[in-house]
Amino acid sequence: MKQVRLLLLRHGECEGGAILRGRVDVPLSEKGWQQMSAAVESQASVCSAIYSSTSRRCAEFAQAFAAELHSTAALVSESRPLQAQLLSGLQEIDFGDWDGRRLDELYQQAGEHLAAYWQNPWQTPPPNGETMASFESRVNGTIDQILAAEFERLILDSDNAEQTVGASVAAGELAAKVWVVTHGGVIRHLMARALGVERAVGFYSQLDLPVAAVVSITVLQDEHGVCYWRLDWPSGRCE
């Protein structure tokens, strides 16, 4: 049995105030940087890879984090430099006409529509925005690509270790940990996937996920390539 542990890190506080952040590309605030730094410091540092959304509020921290880990040298193989891999599939949902607008103004002008969206985003998409079906398909495809790459890496590393030491590597030792720096919507969907929840009305809005939260999901793969998802409790939180 092989396993990959996904450490899902939500970005910290951002510049721009109380706006609806989907594809709008805003940087982290100074406090946001501090929140994310504290969040990763609370976890063991060793990891095999770092993946990130291409949005600035995720990518800039992920790149700095990767550089910091790589500078320690002992944490990664010299033949495999640790760099943040930026993936557009890890971006937040596109809120269309609502994207980047102040929340108080949105509630004043489109309060009923917005409330209906939070309650059932599959039935009530944002105007000119990304549908939930498209969003979930995009996120699932990206995470599945990450998992395939990491499981393949485990096999290659195991084969290389056997060639080096001339001995078999126990299957229970085939484990990897990767960081995924992304957004609240992405993490909530992956939590739902781990729990086997599909299109449950009100479910997303019931998941408390503060900025710079860390959620851990372990994916196990058996000898037949079948994967089993496990949401690890409790999740981390950075105040």
KEROLUM-15672 format. One line per 10 residues: number of its first residue (from 1); their letters; for each residue x negated, y, z negated of N, C-alpha, C, O. Coordinates in nm, 2 decimals, padded with zeros to 4 digits. Layout:
<nodes>
NUM = A = X,Y,Z,X,Y,Z,X,Y,Z,X,Y,Z | ...
</nodes>
This chain:
<nodes>
1 = MKQVRLLLLR = -00.09,-00.12,00.00,00.00,00.00,00.00,-00.09,00.12,00.00,-00.17,00.14,-00.09 | -00.06,00.21,00.10,-00.14,00.34,00.10,-00.04,00.45,00.05,00.08,00.44,00.06 | -00.10,00.56,00.00,-00.02,00.67,-00.04,-00.08,00.80,-00.02,-00.20,00.82,-00.03 | 00.00,00.90,00.02,-00.04,01.04,00.04,00.04,01.12,-00.06,00.17,01.12,-00.05 | -00.02,01.20,-00.14,00.05,01.29,-00.23,00.05,01.43,-00.17,-00.06,01.49,-00.14 | 00.17,01.48,-00.14,00.18,01.62,-00.09,00.20,01.71,-00.20,00.30,01.70,-00.28 | 00.11,01.81,-00.22,00.13,01.92,-00.31,00.18,02.04,-00.24,00.11,02.11,-00.17 | 00.31,02.06,-00.25,00.38,02.17,-00.18,00.37,02.30,-00.26,00.43,02.30,-00.37 | 00.30,02.39,-00.21,00.29,02.52,-00.28,00.36,02.63,-00.21,00.34,02.66,-00.09 | 00.46,02.69,-00.28,00.53,02.80,-00.23,00.44,02.93,-00.24,00.37,02.94,-00.34
11 = HGECEGGAIL = 00.45,03.02,-00.14,00.38,03.14,-00.15,00.42,03.22,-00.27,00.53,03.21,-00.33 | 00.33,03.31,-00.31,00.36,03.40,-00.43,00.44,03.53,-00.39,00.49,03.54,-00.28 | 00.45,03.62,-00.48,00.52,03.74,-00.46,00.46,03.82,-00.34,00.34,03.82,-00.32 | 00.55,03.88,-00.26,00.50,03.94,-00.13,00.52,04.09,-00.14,00.60,04.15,-00.22 | 00.46,04.16,-00.05,00.48,04.31,-00.03,00.62,04.32,00.04,00.67,04.23,00.10 | 00.68,04.44,00.02,00.80,04.47,00.10,00.93,04.47,00.01,01.03,04.51,00.06 | 00.92,04.43,-00.11,01.03,04.43,-00.20,01.13,04.32,-00.18,01.10,04.22,-00.12 | 01.26,04.35,-00.21,01.37,04.25,-00.21,01.43,04.25,-00.07,01.54,04.30,-00.04 | 01.35,04.18,00.02,01.40,04.16,00.16,01.42,04.01,00.19,01.36,03.93,00.11 | 01.49,03.98,00.29,01.51,03.84,00.33,01.39,03.80,00.42,01.38,03.85,00.54
21 = RGRVDVPLSE = 01.31,03.72,00.37,01.18,03.68,00.44,01.20,03.55,00.51,01.20,03.44,00.45 | 01.21,03.55,00.64,01.20,03.43,00.72,01.08,03.44,00.81,00.97,03.40,00.77 | 01.09,03.49,00.93,00.98,03.50,01.02,00.91,03.64,01.00,00.80,03.66,01.06 | 00.97,03.73,00.93,00.91,03.86,00.91,00.77,03.83,00.84,00.76,03.76,00.74 | 00.66,03.89,00.90,00.53,03.85,00.85,00.47,03.96,00.76,00.41,04.05,00.80 | 00.49,03.93,00.63,00.44,04.03,00.53,00.33,03.96,00.45,00.33,03.84,00.43 | 00.24,04.04,00.40,00.13,03.98,00.32,00.17,03.96,00.17,00.27,04.01,00.13 | 00.09,03.89,00.10,00.11,03.87,-00.04,00.07,04.00,-00.12,-00.01,04.08,-00.07 | 00.14,04.03,-00.23,00.10,04.13,-00.31,-00.02,04.09,-00.40,-00.06,03.97,-00.40 | -00.08,04.18,-00.47,-00.19,04.14,-00.56,-00.15,04.04,-00.66,-00.22,03.94,-00.69
31 = KGWQQMSAAV = -00.02,04.06,-00.71,00.03,03.97,-00.81,00.05,03.83,-00.74,00.03,03.73,-00.81 | 00.10,03.83,-00.62,00.12,03.71,-00.55,-00.01,03.62,-00.54,00.00,03.50,-00.55 | -00.12,03.69,-00.51,-00.25,03.62,-00.50,-00.28,03.56,-00.64,-00.32,03.44,-00.64 | -00.26,03.63,-00.74,-00.29,03.58,-00.88,-00.20,03.46,-00.91,-00.24,03.37,-00.97 | -00.07,03.47,-00.87,00.02,03.36,-00.90,-00.02,03.23,-00.83,-00.02,03.13,-00.89 | -00.06,03.24,-00.71,-00.10,03.12,-00.63,-00.23,03.07,-00.68,-00.25,02.95,-00.69 | -00.32,03.16,-00.72,-00.45,03.11,-00.77,-00.43,03.03,-00.90,-00.49,02.93,-00.92 | -00.34,03.09,-00.99,-00.31,03.02,-01.11,-00.25,02.88,-01.09,-00.27,02.79,-01.16 | -00.16,02.88,-00.98,-00.09,02.75,-00.95,-00.19,02.64,-00.91,-00.18,02.53,-00.95 | -00.28,02.67,-00.82,-00.38,02.57,-00.77,-00.48,02.53,-00.88,-00.53,02.42,-00.88
41 = ESQASVCSAI = -00.51,02.63,-00.97,-00.60,02.60,-01.08,-00.55,02.50,-01.18,-00.62,02.43,-01.25 | -00.41,02.49,-01.18,-00.35,02.40,-01.28,-00.35,02.26,-01.23,-00.31,02.16,-01.30 | -00.40,02.23,-01.10,-00.40,02.10,-01.04,-00.55,02.06,-01.02,-00.64,02.15,-01.01 | -00.57,01.93,-01.02,-00.71,01.88,-00.99,-00.75,01.93,-00.85,-00.67,01.94,-00.76 | -00.88,01.97,-00.83,-00.92,02.04,-00.71,-00.94,01.95,-00.59,-00.93,01.99,-00.48 | -00.98,01.82,-00.61,-01.01,01.74,-00.50,-00.89,01.71,-00.41,-00.79,01.68,-00.46 | -00.92,01.73,-00.28,-00.81,01.70,-00.18,-00.88,01.67,-00.05,-00.99,01.70,-00.03 | -00.80,01.61,00.04,-00.85,01.57,00.17,-00.82,01.67,00.28,-00.89,01.67,00.38 | -00.72,01.75,00.25,-00.68,01.85,00.36,-00.59,01.95,00.30,-00.53,01.94,00.20 | -00.59,02.07,00.37,-00.50,02.18,00.34,-00.43,02.22,00.47,-00.49,02.25,00.57
51 = YSSTSRRCAE = -00.29,02.21,00.46,-00.21,02.26,00.57,-00.13,02.38,00.53,-00.10,02.40,00.41 | -00.10,02.46,00.62,-00.03,02.59,00.59,00.06,02.64,00.70,00.03,02.61,00.82 | 00.16,02.71,00.66,00.24,02.79,00.75,00.15,02.89,00.82,00.05,02.93,00.75 | 00.19,02.93,00.94,00.11,03.04,01.00,00.14,03.18,00.95,00.07,03.27,00.99 | 00.24,03.19,00.87,00.28,03.32,00.82,00.17,03.37,00.72,00.11,03.30,00.65 | 00.15,03.51,00.72,00.04,03.56,00.64,00.05,03.53,00.50,-00.05,03.50,00.43 | 00.17,03.53,00.44,00.18,03.51,00.30,00.14,03.37,00.25,00.13,03.34,00.14 | 00.13,03.28,00.35,00.08,03.14,00.32,-00.06,03.13,00.38,-00.15,03.08,00.31 | -00.08,03.16,00.50,-00.21,03.13,00.57,-00.33,03.20,00.51,-00.44,03.14,00.50 | -00.32,03.33,00.47,-00.43,03.40,00.42,-00.48,03.33,00.29,-00.60,03.32,00.26
61 = FAQAFAAELH = -00.39,03.29,00.20,-00.43,03.23,00.08,-00.49,03.09,00.11,-00.59,03.05,00.05 | -00.42,03.01,00.20,-00.47,02.88,00.23,-00.61,02.88,00.28,-00.69,02.79,00.25 | -00.64,02.98,00.37,-00.78,02.99,00.42,-00.88,03.02,00.32,-00.99,02.97,00.32 | -00.84,03.11,00.22,-00.93,03.15,00.12,-00.95,03.03,00.02,-01.06,03.00,-00.03 | -00.85,02.96,-00.01,-00.85,02.84,-00.09,-00.94,02.73,-00.03,-01.02,02.67,-00.10 | -00.92,02.71,00.10,-01.01,02.61,00.16,-01.15,02.65,00.16,-01.24,02.56,00.13 | -01.18,02.77,00.18,-01.32,02.82,00.18,-01.38,02.80,00.04,-01.50,02.77,00.02 | -01.30,02.83,-00.07,-01.35,02.81,-00.20,-01.38,02.67,-00.24,-01.48,02.64,-00.29 | -01.29,02.58,-00.20,-01.31,02.44,-00.22,-01.43,02.39,-00.14,-01.51,02.31,-00.20 | -01.44,02.43,-00.02,-01.55,02.38,00.06,-01.69,02.43,00.01,-01.79,02.36,00.02
71 = STAALVSESR = -01.69,02.55,-00.05,-01.82,02.60,-00.11,-01.87,02.52,-00.22,-01.99,02.53,-00.25 | -01.79,02.43,-00.28,-01.83,02.35,-00.39,-01.91,02.22,-00.34,-01.98,02.15,-00.41 | -01.90,02.20,-00.21,-01.97,02.09,-00.14,-01.94,01.95,-00.18,-01.91,01.86,-00.10 | -01.93,01.93,-00.31,-01.91,01.80,-00.36,-01.77,01.75,-00.34,-01.74,01.63,-00.35 | -01.68,01.84,-00.31,-01.54,01.81,-00.30,-01.50,01.75,-00.16,-01.39,01.69,-00.15 | -01.58,01.77,-00.06,-01.55,01.72,00.07,-01.67,01.66,00.13,-01.79,01.69,00.09 | -01.65,01.58,00.24,-01.76,01.52,00.31,-01.83,01.63,00.40,-01.76,01.71,00.46 | -01.96,01.62,00.40,-02.03,01.72,00.49,-02.00,01.70,00.63,-02.00,01.79,00.71 | -01.96,01.58,00.67,-01.92,01.55,00.81,-01.78,01.59,00.84,-01.74,01.59,00.96 | -01.70,01.63,00.74,-01.56,01.67,00.76,-01.54,01.80,00.69,-01.48,01.79,00.58
81 = PLQAQLLSGL = -01.57,01.91,00.74,-01.55,02.04,00.67,-01.41,02.06,00.64,-01.32,02.03,00.71 | -01.38,02.12,00.52,-01.25,02.14,00.48,-01.20,02.28,00.52,-01.26,02.38,00.48 | -01.11,02.28,00.61,-01.05,02.41,00.67,-00.90,02.40,00.66,-00.84,02.29,00.68 | -00.84,02.51,00.64,-00.69,02.52,00.64,-00.64,02.50,00.78,-00.68,02.57,00.87 | -00.55,02.40,00.80,-00.49,02.38,00.93,-00.35,02.45,00.94,-00.26,02.42,00.86 | -00.34,02.55,01.02,-00.23,02.63,01.03,-00.13,02.58,01.13,-00.16,02.55,01.25 | 00.00,02.55,01.08,00.10,02.49,01.17,00.22,02.57,01.17,00.28,02.60,01.06 | 00.27,02.61,01.29,00.39,02.69,01.30,00.51,02.61,01.25,00.61,02.67,01.21 | 00.51,02.48,01.26,00.62,02.40,01.21,00.65,02.41,01.06,00.76,02.37,01.02 | 00.55,02.47,00.99,00.57,02.49,00.84,00.63,02.63,00.81,00.64,02.66,00.69
91 = QEIDFGDWDG = 00.66,02.70,00.91,00.72,02.84,00.89,00.86,02.83,00.82,00.93,02.73,00.83 | 00.90,02.94,00.76,01.03,02.95,00.70,01.13,02.95,00.82,01.10,02.98,00.93 | 01.26,02.93,00.78,01.37,02.94,00.88,01.38,03.08,00.94,01.35,03.18,00.87 | 01.41,03.09,01.06,01.43,03.22,01.13,01.57,03.27,01.10,01.67,03.21,01.14 | 01.58,03.38,01.02,01.71,03.43,00.98,01.77,03.52,01.09,01.88,03.59,01.06 | 01.71,03.53,01.20,01.77,03.61,01.31,01.79,03.76,01.28,01.70,03.82,01.24 | 01.92,03.81,01.30,01.94,03.95,01.27,01.93,03.99,01.13,01.91,04.11,01.10 | 01.93,03.89,01.04,01.91,03.93,00.90,01.76,03.93,00.85,01.73,03.99,00.75 | 01.68,03.88,00.94,01.53,03.87,00.90,01.47,04.01,00.87,01.48,04.10,00.95 | 01.41,04.02,00.75,01.34,04.14,00.71,01.42,04.25,00.66,01.37,04.35,00.62
101 = RRLDELYQQA = 01.55,04.23,00.65,01.64,04.33,00.60,01.65,04.33,00.45,01.64,04.22,00.39 | 01.68,04.44,00.38,01.70,04.45,00.24,01.82,04.37,00.20,01.93,04.38,00.26 | 01.81,04.29,00.09,01.92,04.20,00.05,02.04,04.28,00.00,02.15,04.24,00.03 | 02.01,04.40,-00.07,02.13,04.47,-00.11,02.21,04.53,00.00,02.33,04.53,00.00 | 02.14,04.57,00.11,02.21,04.62,00.23,02.29,04.50,00.30,02.40,04.52,00.35 | 02.22,04.39,00.30,02.29,04.27,00.37,02.42,04.24,00.29,02.52,04.21,00.35 | 02.41,04.24,00.16,02.53,04.20,00.08,02.64,04.30,00.10,02.76,04.27,00.10 | 02.60,04.43,00.12,02.70,04.53,00.14,02.77,04.52,00.28,02.89,04.54,00.29 | 02.69,04.49,00.38,02.74,04.49,00.51,02.79,04.35,00.56,02.88,04.34,00.65 | 02.73,04.24,00.51,02.77,04.11,00.55,02.78,04.01,00.44,02.73,03.90,00.45
111 = GEHLAAYWQN = 02.84,04.06,00.32,02.83,03.98,00.20,02.90,03.84,00.21,02.85,03.74,00.17 | 03.02,03.84,00.28,03.09,03.72,00.29,03.02,03.62,00.38,03.01,03.50,00.35 | 02.97,03.67,00.49,02.89,03.58,00.58,02.77,03.53,00.51,02.73,03.41,00.52 | 02.70,03.61,00.44,02.57,03.57,00.37,02.61,03.47,00.26,02.53,03.37,00.25 | 02.71,03.49,00.18,02.75,03.40,00.08,02.79,03.26,00.14,02.76,03.16,00.08 | 02.86,03.26,00.25,02.90,03.14,00.32,02.77,03.06,00.37,02.77,02.94,00.36 | 02.67,03.14,00.41,02.55,03.08,00.46,02.48,03.01,00.34,02.44,02.89,00.36 | 02.46,03.08,00.23,02.39,03.01,00.12,02.47,02.89,00.07,02.40,02.79,00.03 | 02.60,02.89,00.08,02.68,02.77,00.03,02.67,02.66,00.13,02.65,02.54,00.09 | 02.68,02.69,00.26,02.68,02.58,00.36,02.60,02.63,00.49,02.67,02.66,00.59
121 = PWQTPPPNGE = 02.47,02.63,00.49,02.39,02.68,00.60,02.41,02.60,00.73,02.38,02.65,00.84 | 02.46,02.47,00.72,02.48,02.39,00.84,02.60,02.43,00.92,02.60,02.43,01.04 | 02.70,02.48,00.84,02.82,02.52,00.91,02.82,02.67,00.95,02.89,02.71,01.04 | 02.74,02.75,00.87,02.75,02.90,00.89,02.60,02.95,00.92,02.54,03.00,00.82 | 02.55,02.94,01.04,02.41,02.99,01.07,02.41,03.14,01.07,02.51,03.21,01.08 | 02.29,03.20,01.04,02.27,03.34,01.05,02.29,03.39,01.19,02.26,03.32,01.29 | 02.34,03.51,01.22,02.35,03.56,01.36,02.22,03.56,01.43,02.12,03.63,01.39 | 02.22,03.50,01.54,02.10,03.49,01.63,01.98,03.42,01.56,01.87,03.45,01.60 | 02.01,03.34,01.46,01.90,03.28,01.38,01.89,03.13,01.42,01.96,03.08,01.50 | 01.80,03.07,01.35,01.77,02.92,01.37,01.88,02.84,01.30,01.91,02.87,01.18
131 = TMASFESRVN = 01.93,02.74,01.36,02.03,02.65,01.30,01.95,02.56,01.20,01.83,02.54,01.21 | 02.03,02.52,01.10,01.97,02.42,01.00,01.93,02.29,01.07,01.82,02.24,01.03 | 02.00,02.25,01.16,01.96,02.12,01.23,01.83,02.14,01.30,01.74,02.05,01.29 | 01.81,02.25,01.37,01.68,02.28,01.43,01.57,02.30,01.33,01.46,02.24,01.35 | 01.60,02.37,01.22,01.50,02.39,01.11,01.45,02.26,01.05,01.33,02.23,01.04 | 01.55,02.17,01.02,01.52,02.05,00.95,01.44,01.95,01.05,01.35,01.88,01.00 | 01.48,01.95,01.17,01.41,01.87,01.27,01.26,01.92,01.29,01.17,01.84,01.29 | 01.25,02.05,01.29,01.11,02.10,01.30,01.02,02.07,01.18,00.91,02.02,01.20 | 01.08,02.08,01.06,01.00,02.06,00.94,00.97,01.91,00.93,00.86,01.87,00.90 | 01.07,01.82,00.96,01.05,01.68,00.95,00.94,01.63,01.05,00.86,01.55,01.02
141 = GTIDQILAAE = 00.95,01.69,01.17,00.85,01.65,01.27,00.71,01.69,01.23,00.61,01.61,01.25 | 00.69,01.81,01.17,00.56,01.85,01.13,00.51,01.77,01.01,00.39,01.73,01.01 | 00.59,01.75,00.91,00.55,01.67,00.80,00.51,01.52,00.84,00.42,01.47,00.79 | 00.59,01.47,00.93,00.56,01.33,00.98,00.43,01.33,01.05,00.36,01.23,01.04 | 00.39,01.44,01.13,00.26,01.44,01.19,00.15,01.45,01.09,00.05,01.39,01.10 | 00.17,01.53,00.98,00.07,01.54,00.87,00.05,01.40,00.81,-00.06,01.36,00.79 | 00.16,01.34,00.78,00.15,01.21,00.71,00.08,01.10,00.80,00.00,01.03,00.75 | 00.12,01.10,00.93,00.05,01.01,01.02,-00.10,01.03,01.03,-00.18,00.94,01.03 | -00.14,01.16,01.03,-00.28,01.19,01.04,-00.35,01.15,00.91,-00.46,01.10,00.91 | -00.28,01.17,00.79,-00.35,01.14,00.67,-00.35,00.99,00.64,-00.45,00.94,00.59
151 = FERLILDSDN = -00.25,00.91,00.68,-00.26,00.77,00.67,-00.36,00.71,00.76,-00.43,00.62,00.73 | -00.38,00.77,00.88,-00.48,00.72,00.98,-00.62,00.75,00.92,-00.71,00.68,00.93 | -00.63,00.87,00.85,-00.76,00.91,00.79,-00.80,00.81,00.68,-00.91,00.77,00.67 | -00.70,00.77,00.60,-00.72,00.67,00.50,-00.78,00.54,00.55,-00.87,00.48,00.50 | -00.72,00.49,00.67,-00.77,00.37,00.73,-00.91,00.39,00.78,-00.99,00.30,00.76 | -00.94,00.50,00.84,-01.07,00.52,00.90,-01.17,00.53,00.78,-01.28,00.48,00.79 | -01.14,00.60,00.68,-01.23,00.62,00.56,-01.26,00.48,00.50,-01.37,00.45,00.45 | -01.15,00.40,00.49,-01.17,00.26,00.43,-01.26,00.18,00.52,-01.35,00.11,00.47 | -01.24,00.18,00.65,-01.33,00.11,00.74,-01.47,00.15,00.73,-01.56,00.07,00.73 | -01.49,00.29,00.73,-01.63,00.34,00.72,-01.69,00.30,00.58,-01.81,00.27,00.58
161 = AEQTVGASVA = -01.61,00.30,00.48,-01.67,00.26,00.35,-01.71,00.11,00.35,-01.81,00.07,00.29 | -01.63,00.03,00.41,-01.66,-00.12,00.42,-01.79,-00.14,00.50,-01.87,-00.22,00.46 | -01.80,-00.06,00.61,-01.92,-00.08,00.69,-02.05,-00.03,00.61,-02.16,-00.08,00.63 | -02.03,00.07,00.53,-02.14,00.13,00.46,-02.19,00.04,00.34,-02.31,00.01,00.33 | -02.09,-00.01,00.26,-02.13,-00.09,00.15,-02.12,-00.24,00.17,-02.17,-00.32,00.09 | -02.06,-00.28,00.29,-02.05,-00.42,00.32,-01.96,-00.50,00.23,-01.98,-00.62,00.21 | -01.85,-00.43,00.18,-01.76,-00.50,00.10,-01.62,-00.44,00.13,-01.60,-00.34,00.19 | -01.52,-00.52,00.09,-01.38,-00.48,00.11,-01.34,-00.38,00.02,-01.37,-00.38,-00.10 | -01.26,-00.28,00.06,-01.20,-00.17,-00.02,-01.06,-00.21,-00.06,-00.98,-00.25,00.02 | -01.03,-00.21,-00.19,-00.90,-00.26,-00.24,-00.79,-00.17,-00.18,-00.81,-00.05,-00.17
171 = AGELAAKVWV = -00.68,-00.23,-00.14,-00.57,-00.15,-00.09,-00.52,-00.05,-00.18,-00.47,00.06,-00.14 | -00.52,-00.08,-00.31,-00.47,00.02,-00.41,-00.55,00.14,-00.42,-00.50,00.24,-00.47 | -00.67,00.15,-00.36,-00.75,00.27,-00.37,-00.73,00.36,-00.25,-00.79,00.47,-00.24 | -00.64,00.32,-00.15,-00.62,00.40,-00.04,-00.52,00.51,-00.07,-00.39,00.49,-00.05 | -00.57,00.62,-00.12,-00.48,00.73,-00.16,-00.54,00.86,-00.12,-00.67,00.88,-00.13 | -00.46,00.96,-00.09,-00.51,01.09,-00.05,-00.42,01.20,-00.11,-00.30,01.17,-00.14 | -00.47,01.31,-00.13,-00.39,01.43,-00.18,-00.42,01.54,-00.09,-00.53,01.58,-00.06 | -00.31,01.60,-00.04,-00.32,01.72,00.05,-00.23,01.83,00.00,-00.13,01.81,-00.06 | -00.28,01.95,00.02,-00.20,02.07,-00.01,-00.12,02.12,00.11,-00.17,02.11,00.22 | 00.00,02.16,00.09,00.08,02.21,00.20,00.14,02.35,00.15,00.22,02.35,00.06
181 = VTHGGVIRHL = 00.08,02.46,00.20,00.12,02.59,00.16,00.23,02.64,00.25,00.21,02.66,00.37 | 00.35,02.66,00.19,00.46,02.69,00.28,00.57,02.77,00.21,00.53,02.86,00.12 | 00.69,02.76,00.24,00.80,02.85,00.20,00.91,02.77,00.12,00.92,02.65,00.12 | 00.99,02.85,00.06,01.10,02.79,-00.03,01.19,02.71,00.05,01.23,02.60,00.00 | 01.24,02.75,00.17,01.33,02.67,00.25,01.27,02.54,00.29,01.34,02.43,00.29 | 01.14,02.54,00.33,01.07,02.42,00.37,01.07,02.32,00.25,01.09,02.20,00.27 | 01.03,02.37,00.14,01.01,02.28,00.02,01.14,02.22,-00.02,01.15,02.11,-00.06 | 01.25,02.31,-00.03,01.38,02.26,-00.07,01.42,02.14,00.03,01.48,02.05,-00.02 | 01.40,02.16,00.16,01.44,02.06,00.25,01.36,01.93,00.22,01.42,01.82,00.22 | 01.23,01.94,00.19,01.15,01.82,00.17,01.19,01.75,00.04,01.19,01.63,00.02
191 = MARALGVERA = 01.23,01.83,-00.06,01.29,01.78,-00.19,01.41,01.70,-00.16,01.43,01.59,-00.21 | 01.50,01.76,-00.08,01.62,01.69,-00.04,01.59,01.56,00.03,01.66,01.45,00.01 | 01.50,01.56,00.12,01.46,01.44,00.20,01.41,01.33,00.10,01.45,01.21,00.12 | 01.33,01.37,00.01,01.27,01.27,-00.09,01.38,01.21,-00.17,01.37,01.09,-00.21 | 01.49,01.28,-00.20,01.60,01.23,-00.28,01.71,01.17,-00.20,01.80,01.11,-00.25 | 01.69,01.17,-00.06,01.79,01.11,00.02,01.92,01.19,00.04,02.02,01.13,00.06 | 01.91,01.32,00.02,02.03,01.41,00.02,02.03,01.47,00.16,01.94,01.53,00.21 | 02.15,01.46,00.23,02.17,01.52,00.36,02.29,01.60,00.37,02.40,01.56,00.33 | 02.27,01.73,00.41,02.38,01.82,00.43,02.48,01.83,00.31,02.60,01.83,00.33 | 02.43,01.83,00.19,02.51,01.85,00.07,02.54,01.99,00.05,02.45,02.07,00.02
201 = VGFYSQLDLP = 02.67,02.03,00.06,02.71,02.17,00.04,02.66,02.22,-00.10,02.69,02.16,-00.20 | 02.60,02.34,-00.10,02.55,02.40,-00.22,02.42,02.34,-00.28,02.37,02.40,-00.38 | 02.37,02.24,-00.22,02.25,02.17,-00.28,02.13,02.26,-00.28,02.06,02.27,-00.38 | 02.10,02.33,-00.17,01.98,02.41,-00.16,01.98,02.52,-00.26,01.88,02.55,-00.33 | 02.09,02.59,-00.28,02.10,02.70,-00.37,02.10,02.66,-00.51,02.08,02.74,-00.60 | 02.11,02.53,-00.54,02.11,02.48,-00.68,01.97,02.43,-00.72,01.94,02.40,-00.84 | 01.87,02.44,-00.63,01.73,02.41,-00.66,01.65,02.53,-00.70,01.63,02.61,-00.61 | 01.62,02.54,-00.82,01.54,02.66,-00.87,01.40,02.64,-00.83,01.33,02.54,-00.86 | 01.35,02.73,-00.75,01.21,02.72,-00.69,01.15,02.86,-00.69,01.15,02.93,-00.59 | 01.08,02.90,-00.80,01.02,03.03,-00.81,00.90,03.04,-00.72,00.85,02.95,-00.67
211 = VAAVVSITVL = 00.86,03.17,-00.70,00.74,03.19,-00.62,00.62,03.12,-00.68,00.61,03.11,-00.81 | 00.53,03.07,-00.60,00.41,03.00,-00.65,00.44,02.87,-00.72,00.35,02.82,-00.79 | 00.56,02.82,-00.70,00.59,02.69,-00.76,00.51,02.58,-00.68,00.49,02.59,-00.57 | 00.48,02.47,-00.75,00.41,02.35,-00.69,00.51,02.23,-00.71,00.55,02.20,-00.82 | 00.54,02.17,-00.60,00.63,02.05,-00.60,00.55,01.94,-00.55,00.49,01.95,-00.44 | 00.55,01.82,-00.62,00.47,01.71,-00.57,00.56,01.60,-00.52,00.65,01.56,-00.59 | 00.53,01.55,-00.40,00.60,01.44,-00.34,00.49,01.34,-00.30,00.40,01.37,-00.22 | 00.51,01.21,-00.34,00.42,01.11,-00.30,00.49,01.02,-00.20,00.61,00.97,-00.22 | 00.42,00.99,-00.09,00.48,00.91,00.02,00.39,00.78,00.03,00.27,00.79,00.05 | 00.45,00.67,00.01,00.39,00.54,00.01,00.42,00.47,00.14,00.53,00.48,00.19
221 = QDEHGVCYWR = 00.32,00.40,00.20,00.33,00.33,00.32,00.29,00.19,00.30,00.18,00.16,00.26 | 00.38,00.09,00.34,00.35,-00.05,00.32,00.27,-00.10,00.44,00.24,-00.03,00.53 | 00.24,-00.23,00.44,00.16,-00.29,00.54,00.24,-00.30,00.68,00.17,-00.32,00.78 | 00.37,-00.27,00.68,00.44,-00.27,00.80,00.46,-00.13,00.85,00.53,-00.11,00.96 | 00.40,-00.03,00.79,00.42,00.11,00.83,00.54,00.18,00.78,00.57,00.29,00.82 | 00.62,00.11,00.70,00.74,00.17,00.64,00.70,00.27,00.53,00.62,00.23,00.44 | 00.76,00.39,00.53,00.73,00.49,00.43,00.84,00.50,00.32,00.96,00.49,00.36 | 00.80,00.53,00.20,00.89,00.55,00.09,00.85,00.68,00.02,00.74,00.70,-00.02 | 00.95,00.76,00.01,00.93,00.90,-00.05,00.96,00.90,-00.20,01.06,00.84,-00.24 | 00.88,00.97,-00.28,00.91,00.98,-00.42,00.88,01.12,-00.47,00.77,01.17,-00.45
231 = LDWPSGRCE = 00.98,01.19,-00.52,00.97,01.32,-00.58,00.92,01.31,-00.72,00.98,01.25,-00.80 | 00.80,01.37,-00.74,00.74,01.36,-00.88,00.79,01.47,-00.97,00.79,01.58,-00.93 | 00.82,01.43,-01.09,00.87,01.52,-01.19,00.77,01.53,-01.31,00.71,01.43,-01.34 | 00.76,01.64,-01.37,00.82,01.77,-01.34,00.74,01.84,-01.23,00.62,01.81,-01.21 | 00.80,01.94,-01.17,00.72,02.02,-01.07,00.65,02.13,-01.15,00.69,02.17,-01.26 | 00.55,02.19,-01.08,00.47,02.30,-01.15,00.54,02.43,-01.13,00.63,02.44,-01.05 | 00.50,02.53,-01.21,00.56,02.66,-01.20,00.46,02.76,-01.25,00.38,02.74,-01.34 | 00.45,02.87,-01.18,00.36,02.98,-01.22,00.44,03.10,-01.25,00.51,03.15,-01.16 | 00.43,03.16,-01.37,00.50,03.28,-01.40,00.42,03.40,-01.37,00.46,03.51,-01.39
</nodes>
